[in-house]
Amino acid sequence: MKIENQISNAVLAAVKELYGQEVPENMVQLQKTRSNFEGNLTLVVFPFLKISKKKPEDTAQELGEYLQANCKAIAKFNVVKGFLNLSIAPAAWVELLNEINANPKFGEKPVTENSPLVMIEYSSPNTNKPLHLGHVRNNLLGWSLAQIMEANGNKVVKTNIVNDRGIHICKSMLAWLKWGNNITPEKAGKKGDHLIGDFYVAFDKHYREEVKELVAQYTAEGMGEEEAKKKAEQEAPLIKEAHDMLVKWENNDPEIRQLWAKMNSWVYAGFDETYKALGVSFDKIYYESNTYLEGKKKVEEGLEKGLFYRRDDNSVWADLTKDGLDEKLLLRSDGTSVYMTQDIGTADMRFSDFPIDKMIYVVGNEQNYHFQVLSILLDRLGFKWGKDLVHFSYGMVELPNGKMKSREGTVVDADDLIAEMVKDARETSDELGKFKDMTEEEKNEIARIVGMGALKYFILKVDARKNMLFNPEESIDFNGNTGPFIQYTYARIRSIMRNAKEQNINIPASLSDNAPLNEKEIELIQKMNDFSAAVAEAGTNYSPSGIANYCYELTKDFNQFYHDYSILKADTEEERVTRLVIAENVAKIIKNGMELLGIQVPERM
């Protein structure tokens, strides 16, 4: 049993024995003892004063005496006002280390047949352009959140909704027909998503030229500049053609649908390459070209049940004024759907496919209002998880000005970013001499692991709700709160373990109760034990940054210990074996913690 649980049970027994009253478990507040006081754990005594009817110091003294006499985990205690500082017996720390050592997934809860099912939606790309830096943050947060929820004992379904329909898709298609000369990704030697993105940019360029000419024409005819611009944007031949194409798509025109399917397939192949490089995947992908029809059906059903209303122009609306919001458009007057309708349709399809207990949407904070509305609408329509849906809202991510601009110079391309990170990791590792005695293949693989680890860790260590500045140079640093610092520490421990094996040092499955422990070793065991709380808290707060910062703190503590004490050259055999068991478990928890962030750790560096 964990030390905290032993003490908590003993405190409950003490209160009953000393004061004749049973109290709930949540009344027992244990926290780490502050560094300037003696002890390992501190019991907050104030909640028990009403029961004891005594001063804080006297109550703490009585509880301390009882615990020392009746709980083998307690070696001694001291009282500071209303706080009872408890020093844990060395044997209890050894027992805890043995527990950690015996469990390959220490700190994580198993997934069972009866575990709740959590669905997490992330990525949500448009099929008219490649993934960019914002998508990188989204995908990394979504993937990490999925691992964290699973580590908290949930079944998890990772899902993606692809925006594969609408006017923006038609713009790329029309540009390809006009200026593509039947080019394909193979002929162009380019990823499909980049090729289609180029045509989307080409459409915009030609469209702007048309608008500029029309504005000049209309203003020459005496029209005001603002009015001329508005009219030009609607009357430009290209946008009219794109709208005509959208109508044909909606009416299932075979030629348009065939072109749409072909170009989308190029984009999906490109997306898959990027997802693979990021180390993310999905259990189920939904497409808005399917879900929008389902959404329209659900809105019509809601209309029949009196949940929504139709205006004179035939548009359908939801009145949310009683919920402190406004009125929300669900179907336009021409019967076409809006994003909200599509999200309702997607929810309906997902609910049919899976017995969802909790739904988490990983979407930027500019959509906060959208998800407020969606939650109310899904609840009205009878989805059991509608009211409690979670919008995992995150902030913008930017690069320092002038760094790694994309081809268009506006957004940072995900593929460019990944390639640059791996290249920087290779160069930095070479400069620092991290690649001694390695083959070219090994160097490339470690550069990939370190580059991607640097990118992921730098993004995930920041509270997701905050806007952030991603600095590639700062991220690839083998010192400080970075991915490479943690990865290098892991590789260093693995090197120690290999050396121990070469020296035929036998590491037992468990240590004896009287195994020697110094203060720093006890601190490391206590820090490893905190992994359970870090995993639970990250699951409750939907916070990958909590895991990232835990991994850094554990790594930092181990490095301080390694600086102060020799492992393989310890003074006694017992000390050496104890330190090897501690080191091995620090490495295990670092590896498991980094896996929750989607980050690999190399066996050597």
Secondary structure, 3 states (H helix, E strand, C coil): CCHHHHHHHHHHHHHHHHHCCCCCHHHCCEEECCCCCCCCEEEECHHHHHHHCCCHHHHHHHHHHHHHHHCCCEEEEEEECCEEEEEECHHHHHHHHHHHHHCCCCCCECCCCCCCEEEEECCCCECCCCCEHHHHHHHHHHHHHHHHHHHECCEEEEEEEEECCCHHHHHHHHHHHHHCCCCCHHHHCCCHHHHHHHHHHHHHHHHHHHHHHHHHHHHHCCCCHHHHHHHHHHHCHHHHHHHHHHHHHHCCCHHHHHHHHHHHHHHHHHHHHHHHHHCCCCCEEEEHHHHHHHHHHHHHHHHHCCCCEECCCCCEEEECHHHCCCEEEEECCCCCECHHHHHHHHHHHHHHHCCCCEEEEEEEHHHHHHHHHHHHHHHHCCCCCCCCCEEEEECCEECCCCCCCCCCCCCCEHHHHHHHHHHHHHHHHHHCCCCCCCCHHHHHHHHHHHHHHHHHHHHHCCCCCCCEECCHHHHCCCCCCCHHHHHHHHHHHHHHHHHHHHCCCCCCCCCCCCCCCCHHHHHHHHHHHHHHHHHHHHHHHCCHHHHHHHHHHHHHHHHHHHHHCCCCCCCCHHHHHHHHHHHHHHHHHHHHHHHHCCCCCCCCC
